[in-house]
Amino acid sequence: MKITFLGAARTVTGSCYLVETEGHKLLVDCGMFQGSKLVKAFNEKNFLFNPADIEAVVLTHAHVDHSGLLPKLVKEGFRGPIHCTKSTEELCSILLPDSAHIQESDAEFANRKGMRAGKKFVEPLFTVDDADRALKLFRVHDFAAEFTAAPGVRVRFKVAGHILGSAFVEMQVTEGDKKTRLIFTGDIGQPNQPIIEDPETMEGADFIITESTYGNRVHEAYDKEGELARIINDTVERGGNVVIPAFAVGRTQVLLYYFQKLLAEGRIPEVPIYVDSPMANKATQITMTNPAEYDAEARALYEMQGRRLVNMRNLHFTATAQESMAINDTPGSKIILSASGMADAGRILHHLKHNLWREDSSVVFAGYQAEGSMGRQIIDGAKRVKIMGETISVKAKIYNMKGFSAHADKEQLLAWYGGMKSAPKAFFVTHGEMDAAMSLADLLGRRLGTAAYIPQFGDCVTIDGTDWQVKASEIVTVEPAALELRAYLRNIESEYLQQRSKLEQIVARDVGKAPLVRKKLEKLRKYMEDLLKEF
């Protein structure tokens, strides 16, 4: 058996794993790359396999960094089943066509400009028709129900507690007289999130492909509801708006749940709340109609409110672009939730353009902001940002409420793995920026006493029962110049780790040198950013 890492390798997006067993091929996830232009360029590359050869896809959940390239896969010849949970299918039914519509619109815009400049015609990455064809291939399975994904490959979905329908994948591969147990975590949620159940416990596996989004961080333990109430009350007192870039699936529904609770307790004023995202509107409706996935608290509230999870008279869902634009013309303070959650596309750009420059307004980030995204720029302290071709000053109050993340942090992941009956032979640490992946890999090795490897894009692990080894993928063709550059970068990576250790020792001996060290590192970071802009 072979597993080739074709996404989410030393980055947070583009989840995609090619599993090959005795003449059969399947994918776990087929996600879109998001973030900087360099990362998003991977979406344009050809698949490093023939899509027609893939027998099935096993999909962990609906977020587009896990599902977003399924229409492209179908466009290029895939015709097998896409296995997932009920809610994942329902959410993908809105996410994939929406993503396809964006692809078509972007291509149309590029061609209008390109024709005037004499540039080559641009084809959309995939179309709405491709998304519709992909959705026809979905096959729904209940949690814990075992099914065959390919000959010799048995799979079960277990509750991951990340978003509605999210699952981690238990896979058993039989090759001859050898059986290998695998777990693909997808994204693992924080325990005690509102609405949905906590991640299920797992018995263990021979090999675990784990996410590491927050592998180097611990979520702050603080009163999230109190902090949210304080932000809203302070902003309303100033006469401004509270703007929240919110992921349409998961985060929007959790925030509405909190707003309802704060209103019921009289802790925030009854100002208008706008959900300005057609996708979020549909995702909220899907959430409202799947009480089987609620936790006990949400189920009790659902029954108490007449089988309605959210019931606020000041809540407004906007559908049309005209309704969206009218929000900022409405007098008085208001709360605006709009997608995208990383503020790099969608209607949220319109609201940031109207509110970022206002000192009386507040912008609340309540989730992970990928490197290169607009959201990351703002929380990193940018004084000006470019939105829709216009430079906007950042004068609103900026809040980064990390406690709302739908991802488990490093200690929660370690506690989850610590509950296994036996440790795996190895962890493959994916779906995290390099610092996060390195931190989690180190902790897994030290605390659980097992191997942990951080794959690069295209790395391939061969597995024979419970024996394994990593080698360069046979399906990734690399030019000699690229191989030479990769080796050079590995040397830089090694040197960086040594220099980092020395700098930490310097600051440990003399904490007064920390500001100077930080200042010089900021110059280095700025130099690297400028260097990457050249490409």
N, C-alpha and C positions, 0 to 999 in steps of 0.2 A: 504494500500500500504506500501511496505517496500523497503528501499534502503540500500544495504549492501556495505560497502567500502572495496574492495578487491585489491586495488592498489593505488599508489600515495597518500597514507595516511602517512603524516609526512615525506614524501620523494618525490623526483621530478619525479620518473619514475614509470612504471607499471600501468598506468591508467586503472582502471576497476571498474565498478559500476554495481551491480546486482539489477535490478528493478523487484519487484514482485507485481502483481496486480490481485486480484480475480482469482487465479488459473493459471495465465500466468507469464512467466519469460522471461526477455530480458536483454541484456547487453548493456551498453554504454561504448564503447572502450574495448579492450582486449590487453593491451600493455605489452611489455617486460620490465623487471627490468634491469637497467643499472647502472654502477658505481663500487662500491667495491665488493669484493667477497661475503661479507655478504648479500648485497642487491641482487646480481645476483643469489644467491642460491634460491631465491623465484621462479625463473623460473622453477626449478626442482621439486617444490612441486606439489602435486595433486591439481587440481581445487577444491575449496570448494563448489562445486555444480556438478551435473551430466550434462556434456555438451549436452547430448541428450535431456535434458529437456528444454534447452534454445530455444525459438521460433525465436529469431532474434537478430542481433547485430546492433546497431546504432553507426557508426564510425565517430568521429569528424574530423580526418585528418590522413595523411599517416605516420607520424613519427613513428618509431618502438616502442617508449615507449607508443604509443597509439594503434598500430596495430600489433605489433610483435608476439604475441602469438595466433593470429588467426589460423595459421596452426596447432598448438598444439590442439586448440579447435576442429578443424575439425578431426584431427587424433583420438581424444577421443570421437567422436560421434556426434558432432554438424552438423546439416544438413539444418538449416534455412537460410534465406536471410541475407546478410550483406549490410546494407543501407549506402550509402555515396554519395559524389558529383563526377562528372565526372573526375576531375583532381586527386582526391584522389584515384579513381580506377586505373588511369593510373600510378600514382606514386607507388602504392602498387604492381603493376604488375612488377616493378623492385626491390622494397625493400624486399618483402617477399621471392621471390626465392633466392635473394642474401643472406638474413639472413639464409635461409634453407641450402644453400651451405656451409656457415660458420659452421652451426651445424654439418653437415655431415663431414666436414674436421676436425673439432675439435675432434669429436668422433673417426674418423679414426686414428688421431695422438695419442689420449689417448690409443687406443687399441694396437697400435704398441708398445708403451712404456709399457703398462700394461701386455701384453703377456710375455714380458721378465721378468717382476717382479711377474708374477703369479697372477695378479689382475683380478677382475671380468670384464666381457665384458661390454662395455659402449654403450648404444643405443643413437643415436642422439635425441635431444629434439623433433625434427620433421625433415622431409625430403623435398626435392624439390617437390616430388609428393604430399605431404601434402599441400605445398604452392599452387601448381597448382589447387588442389581440392578446396582450400579456395577461390581462385580467381574466380572460376566458380560460386560461390555463391553471388558474388557482384551484387548489384542492384543500379543503378545510378538514382539520383534525382537532378533536378535543384534547385538552391537556391530559397527559399521562397515557393516552391511547397509543399503542405501538402500531407502526405501519412500516411497510417495506419501501425504501426510497430507491433502491437498485438491488439487483440480485446480490444476496449476501450482506446487505446493509439494512439493519433495523434501527428505527428512530423513534424517540418519544420527545414531546415538548413538555417542559416543566416551567412553572410560573417564575419569571425573572423579576417581576415587580418594578419594571422600568417605566413602561407606559401600558395602556390598555392593550391586551393581546400579546405583550412581549414574552418571549420564551428563551430559555437556554436549551440547547439541543443535547440530548443523550443519544449517542450513536454507538451501535455495536457492529463491528465489521468482522465477518467470518471469511477467512481465506484458508482453504484446506481444513486442517485440524486446529488452526490457530484462531483465537478470538481476541480482538482488540477493542477496548472500551474507550471512547472519546467523549469529551464534552466541549462544545463550542458555546461560550457564555453569551454571545451577543453582547448586549448591554445589561448590566446588573443594577437594579434600583436600590435606593436607600431604604433601609427598614423604616417603618412608621410613616411612610408617605400617606397623604390623604387619598381617599377614594379606593385605591387598588390594594390588593393583598401584598404582603411582604414576599421577597424571594423565597422559594421553597428550599428546604435543605436538600443536600445531595449526598449519596453514599460515597462517591468518588469515581475515579476512572484511571486508566493507564496513562492517558495524556489529556491535558487540558489546554485549550486555546482560550486564553483569558483576555478580556479588555483591561485597560490600564488608564482610562481617561483621567481619573483622579488618583493615580498610583503614587504620587508624591505629596498628597495633601490630605488633610483631615478637615472635614466640614466643621465650621464653627458651631459650637453648641451655644445657642442663644435663643432668645424669644423672638422667633421670626414674625409671629403675629403682632407682637408689640412693636417691633421695628417697622413693619409695614404700616401699622396704624399711625405711628409717629410721623413717617414720611408723608402720608396722605394728609394728616391734620396740619402739619407745618406748611405744606404746599398750598392747601386750601386757604390757610390764614394769609399767605402771601398773595393770594388771588391768581395762582398759576395752575397749570395742568400737570397731572402725573402721567407720563408717557412710559409704557412698558413694552419693549420689544419682546414678544412672547412667542415661543414655538406654538404653532397652531395645534399640534397634537401633544397632549400631556400637560404642558406648563399652563396654557390658558385655562384649562379646566380646574387645575389645582388652585390657581389664583382666584378664580370665581368662587370656589369652595371657601377659601379664606375670607374673601370679601363678604360673603353671605354670613359667615360666622361673626365677623367684626361688626357688621350692621346689626345683627340680632342682639349682640351684647352692648350696643350703643357706643362703640369705641371709635367709630368713624362717622362723618356726616353722610347724609343720603344724597350725595352728588351723582350726576349721571355717570354711568359706567358704559363705555362703548367697546364692543368687541368688533374691531374693524378688520375683518379677514374672512372672506367667503369660505376659505378652507377651515378656519377655526370654528366658524358657525356650524359647518357640517360635522367636524370632528366632535364638537360639543354635543350635537344631536346623537351621534353614535355612542358617545360616553353615557348619555342619559338613558339609552335604550339597551344597555348591557349590564344590568344590576348583578348578574351572576358572577362578575369579576370584582365586585365591590368588597371592601373589608367590612367588618361587623359594624363599625361606626357609620360608614356611608350607607349601608343597607338600612340601618335603623332610621337615619334621617330621610332616606328615600321613601320609606313607608309612612313616616310621620307627616311628610309633606304631600301626601296623596300620590305617591309613586312619581315624585319629581325630586331630583337631586339638588337642583338649583332653582330657587324661586324668589327672585328679587324684582320689585316693580320698577326700580331705577336702572334696570339692565336693558341695553339696546344692542341689537345685532344689525350691522349695516350690510347691505347686499351690493348696491351699485357704487360705481366710482363717484357719482354725484353726491350720494349720501356720505361717502367717505370725505370728500372735500368740504362738505358743509359742516363737519364736526368742528373744525378750527374757526369757523365763523359763528359758532354758537357761543353766546356770552356766558360768563361764569366758569368756575373751576369744573374740571371733569377728569375722569380716569380713562385713559385710552390704552387698550391692549391691541397690538397689531403685529402681524408677522412681517419679516422673518425674525426669529429669535436672536440671530446674530447681527441684525440690522444691516444686512448686505444686499437686500432686495425686497420688493413688495411695498405694500402701502405704508409700512413703518417709516420709510424714507421721507414720505410726504409729511408725516407728523414730526419727525425729527427736524426737518427743514423749517417747520413753523414754530418749534419750541426750544431747540437747542440754544438759540441765541438769547432766550428770555431768562433773566435772572430769577424771575418768580416761579419758573417751572422746574420740574424734577424729572430726570430720566432714570428709571430703575431697571438694571440688568439682573435677571433672576435665573441665570443659567450659564452654561459653559460658552465661552467666546473663543472660537478657533483662531489660531494665529493667522493674521492677514485679513481678518474680517473687520468690518466697520465697528462692530461692538468692541473688539479687542483694542482698536485704536483709541476709542473714547475712554474705556476704563484704564488704559495705560497712560492717560493724561494728555491726549492731543488737545491743543488749544484751538485748532481749526480743522475742519474736515470738509471734503468735497462731496456734496450731495446733489445728484441730478445735474451735474455740471456747474454748480454754484458753490463757492467757498462760504461755509457757515461757521461763525464763531461759537465756541463751546462755553456758554456762560450759565447754563442751567446747572442745578445741583445734580451730581452724578452719584448714583448708589450702585454698588455691586453686591447684591445679596446672594452670596454663594450657597447659603443654607438651603436654597430652593432646588438645588441640583437634583436631577432624577437619576444620577449615577452614584453608586456606592463609592465611598472614599477608600483610602488604602487600608485603614484599620477595619472597616466594615468588610472589605474583600478578604482580608486576612482572617477575620473571625469566621467568615463564611467557609473558607477553605479549611480552617482549623477544626470545623465540625465534622469533617469527613472521617470515615472509619479507617481509611488508609491513604497515604500520600501517593500522588501519581509518580510515574517514572520521570516525567518532565512537564514543565509548563512552557508554553509558547506565548510570550507576552506581546500583545498587539493592541491596536486601537488606543494609542496614547502617544503624545509627543515624547521626544527622546528622554527628557529628564524624568517624566512620569513613568515611562516603561522601565528605565534603569533602576529607579528607586524601588518599584514593585518587584522587579526580578531579584534584586539584592535581598529584599525582605523575605521573599518566598524561599530563597535558598537558605537564609540564616535561620528562619523560624520553623520552616517545615522540613529542612534538610533534604531538599530535592533540587534537581537541575532546573534552571530557568534560562531560556534562550530568547533573544529579541530578534526576530527575523527581519531581514531587509526585503524590499520589494523583489519578488522573483525567487527568493530562497525556497528550497524544496527539502522537506524532511521525508526520508524513507523509513518506514516502520515495518518490522517483521515480528509480529506478536507483540512483545514488550521491549524489543531491541530497537534502537533508533540511531540515525545519524543524519546530519545536515550536509547538503552539498548544493553547489550552484545548480539552478534549475536547468534542465535539458531543453526547456521550451523558451527560455529567454536568450535571445541572440544579442550579444553585446560587442560593440566594436572595440578593438584594442585600445583606442584612445579613452573610451569610457571605462574600461577595466583599469587602466592606469590611473585615471582620475579617482575611481572608487578606492584604490589602494592608498592614494595620496590623502584622501579625505579620512580614511581609517587611521592613518598616522596622526593627522590633525586631531581627530577625536581622542586618541590616546594621550596626546600632549595636553589637550584641554583638561582631561581628567587629572593629570598630574599637576597642572597649573592651578586648577580649582582647589585641590587639596592644599597646595602651598598657600594660596590666598586665605583659605579658611584658618590655617594655622597662624598666619600673620595677624588676622583679626582677633583670633582667640587670645594671642599674647598681648595685643594692644588694641582694644575695641575702639580707641580714638581714631584709628586709621580706617575704620569702616567707611566713613563718608568719602574719603579720597579714593579708596578702592572702587567704590560704587561709581564715582564720577568718571574714572578712567574706563570702567567697564561699559558705561553708557556711551562713551565715545567709540569704543570698539563695536558695540551693537549698532550704533548709527552708521559706522563705516560698512558693516556687513549688509545692512538694509540698503544702503546706497549702491553697493556692489550688485546686489540681486536685482535692483531696479534696471540695471543695464541689460538684463536678459528678458 
